[in-house]
């Protein structure tokens, strides 16, 4: 019996040794055929499965109480039981203001109400709410319905048409649920997001998608910097929040593309955060102003200026007596950095300057004749008057063409007479000008056979042409001159 047990023990020991040798042999083979430092191969079960959330339910349930329905009413007057088309026209009646009174007698006017819907979200327990400016502008009454069905009349605290952001307030009896504000600068393309709002008046609608792109410029204004998402956004979603998966607001849903599917746009929440104090305390936004006209750097301009790339914003004009002029910035300088932040183009420069406080001293770096210079500029306040001056200097836009006057320095750099026309600084993609091949750096010498040497002349002639929806231009490119005809549908 003892021999039998001993025999069994030795057989078990031999089996163990054989198994150990086989495993060791396999490991040796793996180390021989895999390159040094090569990662181990994972089985399917070892790969993370949380790329797409299994459910948005918990997140939606947690944040929905802070999302509100906004309904607005605008009151206007009309005659009798119907509205005359001239009551809604900004030009009034073509027959004179007393036309209806003389021919139809003293018909009393009655009030008509125009209603619209939007969304918003509560940012503090005492009832401050972010929404879009276009949701609440020019309205006589604003009603806010919170998630429990209670309604409150809201008051406009501050608005900013340039970014389409508004701050309104209600007076609740109890503390309200409010959102947690996130950081849109850390948002990455491809992240999951959810939008909550009232599309077509359907309250508390939740849609999900991803961040499709950042920094989109869609032609809404100077401060375009939109988040693009494929989370469904429809009329009525305007002003509602865009949440990340942590339940923090990273955007304000604002715009959609007509006939587009899966293309919606949201204002980055950091833009709203940056103007919140101004909206609360002043009711409007105060922005920084340098007093310069700028343009993007094309390949041709970079080559002429011996600039190694197209990064930066080229100063095309400096307004006398304004901050940049006092600091010593000159026409032809290329601004590359503001307060340590690199500037890639004119859009980034505008956004950066707009975020600076009036009276703040900004350090601006610029390249002049290949040398990096540093300027300390005391930021002034951007006003409507200043913006009008900038518009006059940097020119109007017709048929998709942006132009500016040829300054003395630009004429010298390009080797052309200063009075030879106006220079094209940008061409809108898909525009009539783009279709016929007009390019930045072209010189427009004539508009409908009328010589132009200034922005004022150019705008006057192009304004006439725009009314006729057609124009003939004499264009100079290098040593060649040619005519092009542009037409608008």
C-alpha positions as CSV (number, residue, x, y, z in Angstrom):
1,X,0.0,0.0,0.0
2,X,2.9,2.3,0.9
3,X,4.6,1.6,-2.4
4,X,1.4,2.4,-4.2
5,X,1.1,5.8,-2.5
6,X,4.7,6.5,-3.2
7,X,4.2,5.7,-6.9
8,X,1.1,8.0,-7.1
9,X,3.1,10.8,-5.5
10,X,6.0,10.4,-8.0
11,X,3.5,10.4,-11.0
12,X,1.9,13.6,-9.7
13,X,5.3,15.2,-9.3
14,X,6.4,14.2,-12.8
15,X,3.2,15.6,-14.3
16,X,3.8,18.9,-12.5
17,X,7.4,19.2,-13.7
18,X,6.3,18.5,-17.3
19,X,3.6,21.2,-17.1
20,X,6.1,23.7,-15.7
21,X,8.6,22.9,-18.4
22,X,5.9,23.4,-21.2
23,X,4.9,26.8,-19.7
24,X,8.5,27.9,-19.5
25,X,9.1,26.8,-23.0
26,X,6.2,28.9,-24.3
27,X,7.4,31.9,-22.5
28,X,10.8,31.6,-24.0
29,X,9.2,31.3,-27.5
30,X,7.1,34.5,-26.8
31,X,10.2,36.5,-25.7
32,X,12.1,35.3,-28.8
33,X,9.5,36.3,-31.4
34,X,8.1,39.5,-29.8
35,X,10.4,42.5,-30.2
36,X,11.7,44.1,-27.0
37,X,9.2,46.3,-25.3
38,X,6.3,45.0,-27.5
39,X,2.9,45.3,-25.8
40,X,1.1,42.1,-24.7
41,X,-1.8,41.1,-26.8
42,X,-5.1,41.7,-25.0
43,X,-8.1,39.5,-25.4
44,X,-11.4,41.0,-26.4
45,X,-12.7,40.7,-22.8
46,X,-9.7,42.8,-21.6
47,X,-10.5,45.8,-23.8
48,X,-12.5,48.7,-22.3
49,X,-16.2,48.6,-23.2
50,X,-17.1,52.0,-21.9
51,X,-16.3,54.0,-25.1
52,X,-20.0,54.6,-25.6
53,X,-22.1,55.2,-22.5
54,X,-24.5,52.4,-21.8
55,X,-27.2,54.9,-20.9
56,X,-27.7,58.6,-20.5
57,X,-30.6,58.1,-18.1
58,X,-28.8,58.9,-14.8
59,X,-27.1,61.9,-16.3
60,X,-30.3,63.3,-17.8
61,X,-32.3,62.8,-14.6
62,X,-29.6,64.6,-12.6
63,X,-29.3,67.7,-14.7
64,X,-32.9,68.2,-16.1
65,X,-34.2,70.1,-13.1
66,X,-32.0,73.0,-13.9
67,X,-33.2,73.3,-17.5
68,X,-36.1,75.7,-18.1
69,X,-38.7,76.5,-20.8
70,X,-38.7,80.2,-21.9
71,X,-41.8,81.6,-23.6
72,X,-41.9,85.3,-24.7
73,X,-44.6,87.6,-25.9
74,X,-44.3,90.7,-28.1
75,X,-47.2,93.0,-28.3
76,X,-47.9,95.2,-31.3
77,X,-50.9,97.1,-32.6
78,X,-53.0,96.7,-35.8
79,X,-56.2,98.0,-37.2
80,X,-59.5,96.2,-36.9
81,X,-59.7,92.4,-36.9
82,X,-56.7,91.9,-39.2
83,X,-53.2,93.1,-39.5
84,X,-52.2,95.4,-42.4
85,X,-49.0,94.3,-44.0
86,X,-47.7,97.8,-43.5
87,X,-48.1,97.4,-39.7
88,X,-45.3,94.9,-39.7
89,X,-43.2,96.8,-42.3
90,X,-40.2,98.8,-40.9
91,X,-41.0,101.4,-43.7
92,X,-44.7,101.9,-42.8
93,X,-47.4,102.6,-45.4
94,X,-46.2,103.9,-48.8
95,X,-49.4,106.0,-48.9
96,X,-48.6,108.0,-45.8
97,X,-49.3,107.6,-42.1
98,X,-52.9,109.0,-42.3
99,X,-53.9,107.0,-45.4
100,X,-56.1,104.5,-43.5
101,X,-57.6,107.2,-41.3
102,X,-58.7,109.3,-44.2
103,X,-60.2,106.5,-46.3
104,X,-61.4,104.1,-43.6
105,X,-62.3,106.5,-40.8
106,X,-61.1,106.4,-37.2
107,X,-60.8,102.6,-36.9
108,X,-59.5,101.7,-33.5
109,X,-56.3,99.8,-33.3
110,X,-56.2,96.5,-31.3
111,X,-53.3,94.7,-29.8
112,X,-51.8,91.5,-31.2
113,X,-49.5,89.1,-29.5
114,X,-46.6,87.3,-31.1
115,X,-45.3,84.4,-29.0
116,X,-42.1,82.3,-29.3
117,X,-40.4,79.6,-27.4
118,X,-36.8,79.0,-26.3
119,X,-34.7,77.3,-23.6
120,X,-32.4,78.3,-20.8
121,X,-30.6,76.9,-17.7
122,X,-30.4,78.1,-14.1
123,X,-26.9,79.0,-13.0
124,X,-27.6,79.9,-9.3
125,X,-30.1,78.9,-6.7
126,X,-31.5,82.4,-6.5
127,X,-32.8,82.3,-10.1
128,X,-30.1,83.7,-12.5
129,X,-30.6,82.0,-16.0
130,X,-28.4,82.0,-19.1
131,X,-30.2,81.9,-22.5
132,X,-29.7,83.3,-26.0
133,X,-30.1,87.0,-26.6
134,X,-32.3,86.3,-29.7
135,X,-34.7,84.4,-27.5
136,X,-35.5,87.4,-25.3
137,X,-34.7,90.5,-27.3
138,X,-37.5,93.0,-28.1
139,X,-40.0,91.1,-26.0
140,X,-42.6,92.6,-23.7
141,X,-43.0,89.6,-21.4
142,X,-40.8,86.6,-20.5
143,X,-42.2,83.6,-18.7
144,X,-40.0,80.9,-17.4
145,X,-41.3,77.4,-16.6
146,X,-39.1,75.3,-14.4
147,X,-39.0,71.5,-14.3
148,X,-41.8,71.1,-11.6
149,X,-44.2,73.1,-13.8
150,X,-44.1,76.4,-11.8
151,X,-44.0,79.5,-13.9
152,X,-42.3,82.8,-13.1
153,X,-42.1,86.1,-14.9
154,X,-38.5,86.9,-15.7
155,X,-36.6,90.2,-15.9
156,X,-33.7,90.8,-18.3
157,X,-30.5,91.6,-16.4
158,X,-28.1,91.9,-19.3
159,X,-27.7,91.1,-23.0
160,X,-24.9,90.9,-25.5
161,X,-26.1,90.7,-29.1
162,X,-22.5,90.2,-30.4
163,X,-22.2,86.8,-28.7
164,X,-26.0,86.2,-28.6
165,X,-25.9,85.7,-24.8
166,X,-28.5,87.0,-22.3
167,X,-28.8,86.8,-18.5
168,X,-32.3,86.9,-17.1
169,X,-33.6,86.4,-13.5
170,X,-36.7,85.0,-11.8
171,X,-37.6,85.4,-8.1
172,X,-38.3,81.9,-6.8
173,X,-39.8,81.2,-3.3
174,X,-37.3,78.5,-2.6
175,X,-33.8,77.7,-3.7
176,X,-33.6,76.2,-7.2
177,X,-31.6,73.4,-8.7
178,X,-28.8,74.8,-10.8
179,X,-26.2,73.6,-13.3
180,X,-22.5,73.1,-12.7
181,X,-20.4,75.2,-15.1
182,X,-17.6,73.3,-16.9
183,X,-14.5,74.4,-18.9
184,X,-15.1,74.4,-22.6
185,X,-11.4,75.0,-23.3
186,X,-10.7,71.4,-22.2
187,X,-13.4,70.0,-24.5
188,X,-12.1,67.5,-27.1
189,X,-13.5,66.6,-30.5
190,X,-15.2,63.2,-30.3
191,X,-16.4,63.6,-26.7
192,X,-20.0,62.6,-25.9
193,X,-22.4,65.4,-25.1
194,X,-26.1,65.8,-24.4
195,X,-28.4,68.7,-25.3
196,X,-31.6,69.4,-23.3
197,X,-34.2,71.9,-24.3
198,X,-37.7,72.5,-25.7
199,X,-37.5,71.9,-29.5
200,X,-40.8,72.8,-31.1
201,X,-42.2,73.4,-27.6
202,X,-41.6,69.8,-26.5
203,X,-40.4,70.3,-23.0
204,X,-37.3,68.6,-21.4
205,X,-36.2,66.9,-24.6
206,X,-32.9,65.1,-24.3
207,X,-30.7,64.4,-27.4
208,X,-27.2,62.9,-27.5
209,X,-24.2,63.1,-29.8
210,X,-20.5,64.0,-29.9
211,X,-18.5,67.1,-30.3
212,X,-17.9,67.3,-34.1
213,X,-15.6,70.3,-34.1
214,X,-14.4,73.3,-32.1
215,X,-13.7,76.9,-33.0
216,X,-16.3,77.1,-35.9
217,X,-16.7,80.4,-37.6
218,X,-20.2,80.5,-39.2
219,X,-20.6,84.2,-40.0
220,X,-22.7,85.1,-37.0
221,X,-20.3,87.9,-35.9
222,X,-16.9,89.1,-35.0
223,X,-16.7,86.7,-32.0
224,X,-17.7,83.4,-33.7
225,X,-16.1,80.5,-31.8
226,X,-18.7,77.8,-31.9
227,X,-18.8,74.2,-30.8
228,X,-20.2,72.0,-33.5
229,X,-22.2,68.9,-32.4
230,X,-24.4,66.3,-34.0
231,X,-26.6,66.1,-30.9
232,X,-30.0,67.1,-32.4
233,X,-30.7,70.8,-32.0
234,X,-34.0,72.2,-33.4
235,X,-36.0,75.5,-33.1
236,X,-36.8,75.9,-29.4
237,X,-33.5,74.5,-28.3
238,X,-31.9,78.0,-28.5
239,X,-30.5,79.0,-25.1
240,X,-30.5,75.5,-23.7
241,X,-27.4,73.8,-22.2
242,X,-25.0,71.3,-23.8
243,X,-23.6,69.0,-21.1
244,X,-20.5,66.8,-21.0
245,X,-20.6,63.4,-19.4
246,X,-19.7,64.8,-16.1
247,X,-22.9,66.7,-16.1
248,X,-21.2,70.1,-16.5
249,X,-22.4,72.7,-19.0
250,X,-19.9,73.3,-21.7
251,X,-22.0,75.2,-24.2
252,X,-25.2,77.1,-24.9
253,X,-27.1,75.7,-27.9
254,X,-27.6,78.5,-30.4
255,X,-27.8,77.8,-34.1
256,X,-28.6,75.1,-36.6
257,X,-27.9,74.8,-40.4
258,X,-31.1,75.1,-42.4
259,X,-31.9,71.8,-44.2
260,X,-28.8,70.3,-42.3
261,X,-28.9,67.1,-40.3
262,X,-26.5,66.5,-37.5
263,X,-25.1,70.0,-37.6
264,X,-25.7,72.2,-34.6
265,X,-23.7,74.9,-32.9
266,X,-23.2,76.0,-29.3
267,X,-21.5,79.0,-27.7
268,X,-18.6,77.8,-25.5
269,X,-19.5,78.3,-21.9
270,X,-16.2,80.0,-21.2
271,X,-17.3,82.8,-23.4
272,X,-20.4,83.2,-21.3
273,X,-18.4,83.0,-18.1
274,X,-16.1,85.7,-19.3
275,X,-19.0,88.2,-19.7
276,X,-21.1,87.2,-16.7
277,X,-19.9,89.9,-14.3
278,X,-20.5,92.6,-16.9
279,X,-24.0,91.3,-17.6
280,X,-24.8,91.3,-13.9
281,X,-23.3,94.6,-13.0
282,X,-23.7,96.7,-16.1
283,X,-26.3,95.0,-18.2
284,X,-24.0,95.1,-21.2
285,X,-20.5,93.9,-22.1
286,X,-17.4,96.1,-22.1
287,X,-14.7,94.9,-24.5
288,X,-11.1,95.8,-25.1
289,X,-9.9,98.0,-28.0
290,X,-6.4,98.5,-29.5
291,X,-7.2,100.8,-32.4
292,X,-5.8,98.8,-35.3
293,X,-7.0,97.3,-38.5
294,X,-5.7,93.8,-39.1
295,X,-5.7,91.1,-41.8
296,X,-4.7,87.5,-42.2
297,X,-1.4,86.6,-43.7
298,X,-1.6,85.0,-47.1
299,X,1.2,83.0,-48.8
300,X,2.1,85.9,-51.0
301,X,2.2,88.4,-48.1
302,X,4.3,86.1,-46.1
303,X,6.7,85.7,-49.0
304,X,6.9,89.5,-49.5
305,X,7.5,90.1,-45.8
306,X,10.0,87.3,-45.5
307,X,7.7,85.8,-42.8
308,X,8.4,82.1,-42.3
309,X,4.7,81.1,-42.0
310,X,1.2,82.5,-42.0
311,X,0.9,82.7,-38.2
312,X,0.0,86.1,-36.8
313,X,-2.1,89.1,-37.7
314,X,-0.8,91.7,-40.0
315,X,-1.4,95.3,-38.9
316,X,-2.8,97.2,-42.0
317,X,-3.7,100.4,-40.2
318,X,-3.2,102.1,-36.9
319,X,-5.7,104.7,-35.6
320,X,-4.0,107.9,-34.5
321,X,-4.2,108.5,-30.8
322,X,-5.5,105.0,-29.9
323,X,-3.7,102.5,-27.6
324,X,-1.7,100.8,-30.3
325,X,-0.5,104.1,-31.8
326,X,0.6,105.3,-28.3
327,X,2.4,102.1,-27.7
328,X,4.4,102.4,-30.9
329,X,2.8,99.7,-33.0
330,X,3.0,100.5,-36.7
331,X,1.5,99.4,-40.0
332,X,3.2,96.3,-41.3
333,X,3.9,94.8,-37.9
334,X,2.9,91.2,-37.5
335,X,1.3,90.6,-34.0
336,X,2.2,87.1,-32.9
337,X,1.5,87.0,-29.1
338,X,-0.7,88.8,-26.5
339,X,0.1,88.2,-22.8
340,X,2.0,85.1,-23.7
341,X,-0.8,83.6,-25.8
342,X,0.2,82.8,-29.4
343,X,-1.9,84.6,-32.1
344,X,-2.4,82.5,-35.2
345,X,-4.8,84.8,-37.2
346,X,-7.1,87.8,-37.0
347,X,-9.9,85.8,-35.4
348,X,-7.8,84.8,-32.5
349,X,-6.6,88.3,-32.0
350,X,-10.1,89.7,-31.9
351,X,-11.3,87.1,-29.4
352,X,-8.2,87.7,-27.2
353,X,-8.5,91.5,-27.2
354,X,-12.2,91.3,-26.5
355,X,-11.5,89.3,-23.4
356,X,-9.2,91.9,-21.9
357,X,-10.4,94.4,-19.3
358,X,-10.5,98.1,-20.0
359,X,-7.4,99.7,-18.4
360,X,-5.5,96.5,-18.4
361,X,-1.9,96.6,-19.6
362,X,-1.3,94.0,-22.2
363,X,2.1,92.8,-23.4
364,X,2.0,92.4,-27.2
365,X,4.8,90.9,-29.2
366,X,5.2,91.7,-32.9
367,X,7.6,91.1,-35.7
368,X,9.0,94.1,-37.6
369,X,11.6,93.6,-40.3
370,X,12.4,90.2,-39.0
371,X,12.9,91.4,-35.4
372,X,10.7,90.5,-32.4
373,X,9.5,93.6,-30.6
374,X,7.6,93.9,-27.4
375,X,5.0,96.6,-26.6
376,X,3.0,97.4,-23.5
377,X,-0.5,98.6,-24.5
378,X,-3.1,100.0,-22.1
379,X,-6.4,98.6,-23.4
380,X,-9.2,101.0,-24.1
381,X,-12.9,100.4,-24.4
382,X,-14.4,99.2,-27.6
383,X,-17.3,101.4,-28.5
384,X,-19.8,101.5,-31.4
385,X,-18.0,104.6,-32.7
386,X,-14.7,102.7,-32.7
387,X,-16.3,99.7,-34.5
388,X,-17.7,102.1,-37.1
389,X,-14.2,103.5,-37.6
390,X,-12.8,100.0,-38.0
391,X,-15.5,99.1,-40.5
392,X,-14.7,102.1,-42.6
393,X,-11.0,101.4,-42.5
394,X,-11.3,97.6,-43.2
395,X,-14.0,98.0,-45.9
396,X,-17.3,96.6,-46.6
397,X,-17.9,93.2,-48.1
398,X,-19.7,92.8,-51.5
399,X,-20.0,89.7,-53.7
400,X,-17.8,87.8,-51.1
401,X,-14.8,90.2,-51.4
402,X,-13.1,91.9,-48.4
403,X,-10.8,94.8,-49.3
404,X,-8.8,97.6,-47.7
405,X,-7.0,100.7,-48.8
406,X,-3.4,100.5,-49.9
407,X,-1.4,102.2,-47.3
408,X,2.0,103.7,-47.9
409,X,3.7,100.8,-46.3
410,X,1.7,98.1,-48.2
411,X,2.4,99.9,-51.5
412,X,6.1,99.9,-50.6
413,X,6.1,96.2,-49.7
414,X,4.3,95.2,-52.9
415,X,6.1,97.7,-55.2
416,X,2.9,99.3,-56.5
417,X,1.6,102.9,-56.5
418,X,-0.4,103.8,-53.4
419,X,-3.3,105.1,-55.5
420,X,-3.6,102.1,-57.8
421,X,-6.8,100.8,-56.2
422,X,-7.9,98.8,-53.2
423,X,-6.3,95.5,-52.2
424,X,-8.3,92.2,-51.7
425,X,-7.7,90.8,-48.2
426,X,-10.1,87.9,-48.2
427,X,-12.5,86.0,-50.5
428,X,-15.4,84.1,-49.1
429,X,-15.5,80.5,-50.1
430,X,-18.3,79.7,-52.5
431,X,-19.0,83.4,-53.2
432,X,-19.4,85.0,-56.7
433,X,-15.8,86.3,-56.3
434,X,-14.5,82.9,-55.4
435,X,-16.3,81.4,-58.5
436,X,-14.5,83.7,-60.9
437,X,-11.1,83.2,-59.3
438,X,-10.5,86.5,-57.4
439,X,-7.7,86.0,-54.9
440,X,-6.4,87.8,-51.8
441,X,-3.6,90.2,-52.8
442,X,-5.4,91.1,-56.1
443,X,-5.8,94.9,-56.7
444,X,-9.2,96.2,-57.8
445,X,-8.6,99.2,-59.9
446,X,-12.1,99.8,-61.4
447,X,-15.7,99.1,-60.4
448,X,-18.0,99.2,-63.5
449,X,-15.3,101.2,-65.3
450,X,-15.1,103.8,-62.5
451,X,-11.6,104.2,-61.0
452,X,-11.4,103.6,-57.3
453,X,-8.5,104.6,-55.0
454,X,-10.2,104.6,-51.6
455,X,-12.6,102.5,-49.5
456,X,-15.1,105.3,-49.7
457,X,-15.1,105.2,-53.6
458,X,-15.1,101.4,-53.6
459,X,-18.0,101.1,-51.2
460,X,-20.1,103.7,-53.1
461,X,-19.7,101.9,-56.5
462,X,-20.1,98.4,-55.1
463,X,-23.2,99.5,-53.2
464,X,-24.8,100.5,-56.6
465,X,-23.6,97.3,-58.2
466,X,-25.0,95.2,-55.3
467,X,-28.5,96.6,-55.9
468,X,-28.3,95.5,-59.6
469,X,-26.8,92.2,-58.5
470,X,-24.0,92.4,-60.9
471,X,-20.6,94.2,-61.4
472,X,-17.6,94.4,-63.7
473,X,-14.2,94.7,-62.1
474,X,-10.8,95.6,-63.4
475,X,-8.4,93.5,-61.5
476,X,-4.6,93.8,-61.4
477,X,-2.6,90.7,-60.5
478,X,1.2,91.1,-60.6
479,X,1.9,92.6,-64.1
480,X,-1.4,91.5,-65.6
481,X,-4.7,93.3,-65.8
482,X,-8.0,91.6,-66.5
483,X,-11.8,92.2,-66.2
484,X,-14.1,89.9,-64.4
485,X,-17.9,89.9,-64.2
486,X,-19.7,88.9,-60.9
487,X,-23.3,88.1,-60.5
488,X,-25.5,87.3,-57.6
489,X,-28.5,84.9,-57.9
